[in-house]
Amino acid sequence: MIPSAGELPHLVGEIVPAQSGIVPKGTRVEVFQQIFTVFLALGTLVGVVVVGYMVYNAYKYRDGDGRAPDDDAPGLGELPTGGGGGRKLFLSFGLSTIIVVSLIVWTYGTLLYVEENPPGEAEGEESLEVEVVGFRFGWEFVYPNGHTANTLRVPRNESVHLSVTSDDVFHTFGVPDLRVKTDAIPGQQTDTWFVASETGTYEARCFELCGAGHSYMTAEVVVMEPDEYESWYANTTSSNSSASDGSVSNSSAFVGPSGATSAHGVAT
């Protein structure tokens, strides 16, 4: 019986338990780096085996004056005999199937736990909750105290939970350097998280073609030291939205490709 889409995550969770140590832990950047390393190592190993076996056979069956005559060699128009009755072919296909299925299950299980188990959640640590609202063509970030900004500021080494939605059309919020991406769907909310381990300024982009200003739909993600972030956040309120961080206010106009102004006061 084929499992339904709702049963599949539970089935994978039983096959690849998080406590087994098989599933990599850490930030999204660390987890995706481990996935890349596994695929790179396995791909290199398979490539070495295949190319090595090909070179071995090319050398073994090379043509030359010192080659002994082979009476069993097929002639022109004849099919080769022997080969063990297809055992080599069956073995190669069987091993390939096991490797591919194992990779699929392991990768899906890893991505499943990346989404459901952010670092620190099991230990009861607090995390920052931010609402992300996409619109043509920009992003709004709403903090728990009601402060709204066009720049996302977060503390270093702390889990940041994002609740993402859209005010108009489909968008996709993503920060490539932090390995975070999720859809922004009108009338719905999608959740994701990330942990930034290094301070600095990162770029958030829209990864869903949403109109003429799609390429302009960017925002800054500023990762700050925890003390610096606490000091900044203590001075923010819903009444000084976007003013304290130097970002563009929602009520100000932004000249976009078509020169029109959206409901958020950002030119489209």
Contacts in CASP RR format, 6 or more apart in sequence:
PFRMAT RR
TARGET T0000
AUTHOR 0000-0000-0000
METHOD contacts of the structure
MODEL  1
MIPSAGELPHLVGEIVPAQSGIVPKGTRVEVFQQIFTVFLALGTLVGVVV
VGYMVYNAYKYRDGDGRAPDDDAPGLGELPTGGGGGRKLFLSFGLSTIIV
VSLIVWTYGTLLYVEENPPGEAEGEESLEVEVVGFRFGWEFVYPNGHTAN
TLRVPRNESVHLSVTSDDVFHTFGVPDLRVKTDAIPGQQTDTWFVASETG
TYEARCFELCGAGHSYMTAEVVVMEPDEYESWYANTTSSNSSASDGSVSN
SSAFVGPSGATSAHGVAT
3 11 0 8 1.000
9 112 0 8 1.000
12 105 0 8 1.000
12 108 0 8 1.000
12 109 0 8 1.000
12 112 0 8 1.000
13 109 0 8 1.000
13 112 0 8 1.000
15 105 0 8 1.000
16 22 0 8 1.000
16 23 0 8 1.000
16 105 0 8 1.000
16 106 0 8 1.000
16 109 0 8 1.000
16 110 0 8 1.000
17 23 0 8 1.000
18 113 0 8 1.000
18 117 0 8 1.000
22 106 0 8 1.000
23 106 0 8 1.000
23 109 0 8 1.000
23 110 0 8 1.000
23 113 0 8 1.000
24 30 0 8 1.000
24 31 0 8 1.000
24 34 0 8 1.000
24 35 0 8 1.000
24 110 0 8 1.000
25 31 0 8 1.000
25 119 0 8 1.000
26 119 0 8 1.000
26 195 0 8 1.000
27 119 0 8 1.000
27 194 0 8 1.000
27 195 0 8 1.000
27 196 0 8 1.000
27 197 0 8 1.000
28 114 0 8 1.000
28 178 0 8 1.000
28 179 0 8 1.000
28 180 0 8 1.000
28 193 0 8 1.000
28 194 0 8 1.000
28 195 0 8 1.000
29 177 0 8 1.000
29 178 0 8 1.000
29 179 0 8 1.000
29 197 0 8 1.000
31 110 0 8 1.000
31 114 0 8 1.000
31 179 0 8 1.000
32 179 0 8 1.000
35 107 0 8 1.000
35 110 0 8 1.000
38 106 0 8 1.000
39 103 0 8 1.000
42 99 0 8 1.000
42 103 0 8 1.000
46 99 0 8 1.000
72 81 0 8 1.000
74 80 0 8 1.000
74 81 0 8 1.000
115 192 0 8 1.000
118 127 0 8 1.000
118 159 0 8 1.000
118 161 0 8 1.000
118 193 0 8 1.000
118 195 0 8 1.000
119 159 0 8 1.000
119 195 0 8 1.000
120 127 0 8 1.000
120 159 0 8 1.000
121 127 0 8 1.000
121 159 0 8 1.000
125 159 0 8 1.000
127 158 0 8 1.000
127 159 0 8 1.000
127 160 0 8 1.000
127 161 0 8 1.000
127 193 0 8 1.000
128 144 0 8 1.000
128 154 0 8 1.000
128 155 0 8 1.000
128 158 0 8 1.000
128 159 0 8 1.000
128 160 0 8 1.000
128 161 0 8 1.000
129 144 0 8 1.000
129 161 0 8 1.000
129 163 0 8 1.000
130 141 0 8 1.000
130 142 0 8 1.000
130 143 0 8 1.000
130 144 0 8 1.000
130 152 0 8 1.000
130 154 0 8 1.000
130 160 0 8 1.000
130 161 0 8 1.000
130 162 0 8 1.000
130 163 0 8 1.000
131 141 0 8 1.000
131 142 0 8 1.000
131 162 0 8 1.000
131 163 0 8 1.000
131 164 0 8 1.000
131 165 0 8 1.000
132 139 0 8 1.000
132 140 0 8 1.000
132 141 0 8 1.000
132 142 0 8 1.000
132 152 0 8 1.000
132 162 0 8 1.000
132 163 0 8 1.000
132 164 0 8 1.000
132 165 0 8 1.000
132 173 0 8 1.000
132 184 0 8 1.000
133 139 0 8 1.000
133 140 0 8 1.000
133 141 0 8 1.000
133 142 0 8 1.000
133 164 0 8 1.000
133 165 0 8 1.000
133 166 0 8 1.000
133 167 0 8 1.000
133 184 0 8 1.000
134 140 0 8 1.000
134 164 0 8 1.000
134 165 0 8 1.000
134 166 0 8 1.000
134 167 0 8 1.000
134 168 0 8 1.000
134 171 0 8 1.000
134 173 0 8 1.000
134 184 0 8 1.000
134 206 0 8 1.000
135 166 0 8 1.000
135 167 0 8 1.000
135 168 0 8 1.000
135 262 0 8 1.000
135 263 0 8 1.000
135 264 0 8 1.000
135 266 0 8 1.000
136 168 0 8 1.000
136 169 0 8 1.000
136 210 0 8 1.000
136 211 0 8 1.000
136 213 0 8 1.000
136 217 0 8 1.000
136 262 0 8 1.000
136 268 0 8 1.000
137 206 0 8 1.000
137 210 0 8 1.000
137 211 0 8 1.000
137 213 0 8 1.000
137 214 0 8 1.000
137 216 0 8 1.000
137 217 0 8 1.000
137 256 0 8 1.000
137 262 0 8 1.000
137 266 0 8 1.000
137 268 0 8 1.000
138 150 0 8 1.000
138 206 0 8 1.000
138 216 0 8 1.000
138 217 0 8 1.000
138 218 0 8 1.000
138 219 0 8 1.000
138 264 0 8 1.000
138 266 0 8 1.000
139 150 0 8 1.000
139 152 0 8 1.000
139 173 0 8 1.000
139 204 0 8 1.000
139 206 0 8 1.000
139 217 0 8 1.000
139 219 0 8 1.000
140 148 0 8 1.000
140 149 0 8 1.000
140 150 0 8 1.000
140 250 0 8 1.000
140 264 0 8 1.000
141 148 0 8 1.000
141 149 0 8 1.000
141 150 0 8 1.000
141 151 0 8 1.000
141 152 0 8 1.000
141 219 0 8 1.000
142 148 0 8 1.000
143 149 0 8 1.000
143 233 0 8 1.000
143 236 0 8 1.000
145 233 0 8 1.000
145 236 0 8 1.000
145 237 0 8 1.000
145 238 0 8 1.000
146 237 0 8 1.000
146 238 0 8 1.000
146 241 0 8 1.000
147 233 0 8 1.000
147 236 0 8 1.000
147 237 0 8 1.000
147 238 0 8 1.000
147 240 0 8 1.000
147 241 0 8 1.000
147 244 0 8 1.000
148 238 0 8 1.000
148 241 0 8 1.000
148 242 0 8 1.000
148 250 0 8 1.000
149 241 0 8 1.000
149 242 0 8 1.000
149 245 0 8 1.000
149 247 0 8 1.000
150 219 0 8 1.000
150 242 0 8 1.000
150 247 0 8 1.000
150 248 0 8 1.000
150 249 0 8 1.000
150 250 0 8 1.000
151 219 0 8 1.000
151 220 0 8 1.000
151 221 0 8 1.000
151 222 0 8 1.000
151 245 0 8 1.000
151 246 0 8 1.000
151 247 0 8 1.000
152 204 0 8 1.000
152 219 0 8 1.000
152 220 0 8 1.000
152 221 0 8 1.000
152 222 0 8 1.000
153 222 0 8 1.000
153 224 0 8 1.000
153 229 0 8 1.000
153 232 0 8 1.000
153 233 0 8 1.000
153 245 0 8 1.000
154 160 0 8 1.000
154 196 0 8 1.000
154 221 0 8 1.000
154 222 0 8 1.000
154 223 0 8 1.000
154 224 0 8 1.000
154 229 0 8 1.000
155 223 0 8 1.000
155 224 0 8 1.000
155 225 0 8 1.000
155 226 0 8 1.000
155 229 0 8 1.000
155 230 0 8 1.000
156 196 0 8 1.000
156 197 0 8 1.000
156 198 0 8 1.000
156 199 0 8 1.000
156 223 0 8 1.000
156 224 0 8 1.000
156 225 0 8 1.000
156 226 0 8 1.000
156 229 0 8 1.000
157 195 0 8 1.000
157 196 0 8 1.000
157 197 0 8 1.000
157 226 0 8 1.000
158 195 0 8 1.000
158 226 0 8 1.000
159 193 0 8 1.000
159 194 0 8 1.000
159 195 0 8 1.000
160 193 0 8 1.000
160 194 0 8 1.000
160 195 0 8 1.000
160 196 0 8 1.000
161 191 0 8 1.000
161 192 0 8 1.000
161 193 0 8 1.000
162 173 0 8 1.000
162 180 0 8 1.000
162 182 0 8 1.000
162 191 0 8 1.000
162 192 0 8 1.000
162 193 0 8 1.000
162 194 0 8 1.000
163 189 0 8 1.000
163 190 0 8 1.000
163 191 0 8 1.000
164 173 0 8 1.000
164 182 0 8 1.000
164 183 0 8 1.000
164 184 0 8 1.000
164 189 0 8 1.000
164 190 0 8 1.000
164 191 0 8 1.000
164 192 0 8 1.000
165 184 0 8 1.000
165 185 0 8 1.000
165 186 0 8 1.000
165 187 0 8 1.000
165 188 0 8 1.000
165 189 0 8 1.000
165 190 0 8 1.000
166 184 0 8 1.000
166 185 0 8 1.000
166 186 0 8 1.000
166 187 0 8 1.000
167 186 0 8 1.000
167 263 0 8 1.000
167 264 0 8 1.000
168 186 0 8 1.000
168 262 0 8 1.000
169 186 0 8 1.000
169 210 0 8 1.000
169 211 0 8 1.000
170 183 0 8 1.000
170 184 0 8 1.000
170 185 0 8 1.000
170 186 0 8 1.000
170 208 0 8 1.000
170 210 0 8 1.000
171 183 0 8 1.000
171 184 0 8 1.000
171 206 0 8 1.000
171 208 0 8 1.000
171 210 0 8 1.000
171 217 0 8 1.000
172 181 0 8 1.000
172 182 0 8 1.000
172 183 0 8 1.000
172 184 0 8 1.000
172 206 0 8 1.000
172 207 0 8 1.000
172 208 0 8 1.000
173 181 0 8 1.000
173 182 0 8 1.000
173 183 0 8 1.000
173 184 0 8 1.000
173 204 0 8 1.000
173 206 0 8 1.000
173 207 0 8 1.000
174 180 0 8 1.000
174 181 0 8 1.000
174 182 0 8 1.000
174 204 0 8 1.000
174 205 0 8 1.000
174 206 0 8 1.000
174 207 0 8 1.000
175 181 0 8 1.000
175 194 0 8 1.000
175 202 0 8 1.000
175 203 0 8 1.000
175 204 0 8 1.000
175 205 0 8 1.000
175 221 0 8 1.000
176 203 0 8 1.000
176 205 0 8 1.000
177 202 0 8 1.000
177 203 0 8 1.000
178 194 0 8 1.000
178 196 0 8 1.000
178 202 0 8 1.000
178 221 0 8 1.000
179 194 0 8 1.000
180 192 0 8 1.000
180 193 0 8 1.000
180 194 0 8 1.000
181 192 0 8 1.000
181 207 0 8 1.000
182 190 0 8 1.000
182 191 0 8 1.000
182 192 0 8 1.000
183 190 0 8 1.000
183 208 0 8 1.000
184 190 0 8 1.000
184 206 0 8 1.000
184 208 0 8 1.000
196 202 0 8 1.000
196 221 0 8 1.000
196 223 0 8 1.000
198 223 0 8 1.000
199 223 0 8 1.000
199 224 0 8 1.000
199 225 0 8 1.000
200 222 0 8 1.000
200 223 0 8 1.000
201 220 0 8 1.000
201 221 0 8 1.000
201 222 0 8 1.000
201 223 0 8 1.000
202 220 0 8 1.000
202 221 0 8 1.000
202 222 0 8 1.000
202 223 0 8 1.000
203 218 0 8 1.000
203 219 0 8 1.000
203 220 0 8 1.000
203 221 0 8 1.000
204 218 0 8 1.000
204 219 0 8 1.000
204 220 0 8 1.000
204 221 0 8 1.000
205 217 0 8 1.000
205 218 0 8 1.000
206 214 0 8 1.000
206 217 0 8 1.000
206 218 0 8 1.000
208 214 0 8 1.000
210 217 0 8 1.000
212 257 0 8 1.000
212 258 0 8 1.000
212 268 0 8 1.000
213 256 0 8 1.000
213 257 0 8 1.000
213 258 0 8 1.000
213 268 0 8 1.000
216 256 0 8 1.000
216 257 0 8 1.000
220 247 0 8 1.000
222 245 0 8 1.000
224 232 0 8 1.000
232 244 0 8 1.000
232 245 0 8 1.000
235 244 0 8 1.000
236 244 0 8 1.000
236 245 0 8 1.000
241 249 0 8 1.000
241 250 0 8 1.000
242 248 0 8 1.000
242 249 0 8 1.000
242 250 0 8 1.000
243 249 0 8 1.000
248 254 0 8 1.000
248 266 0 8 1.000
250 264 0 8 1.000
250 265 0 8 1.000
250 266 0 8 1.000
251 265 0 8 1.000
252 265 0 8 1.000
253 261 0 8 1.000
253 265 0 8 1.000
253 266 0 8 1.000
253 267 0 8 1.000
254 265 0 8 1.000
254 266 0 8 1.000
254 267 0 8 1.000
255 267 0 8 1.000
256 267 0 8 1.000
256 268 0 8 1.000
257 268 0 8 1.000
258 267 0 8 1.000
258 268 0 8 1.000
259 267 0 8 1.000
259 268 0 8 1.000
260 267 0 8 1.000
260 268 0 8 1.000
261 267 0 8 1.000
261 268 0 8 1.000
262 268 0 8 1.000
END
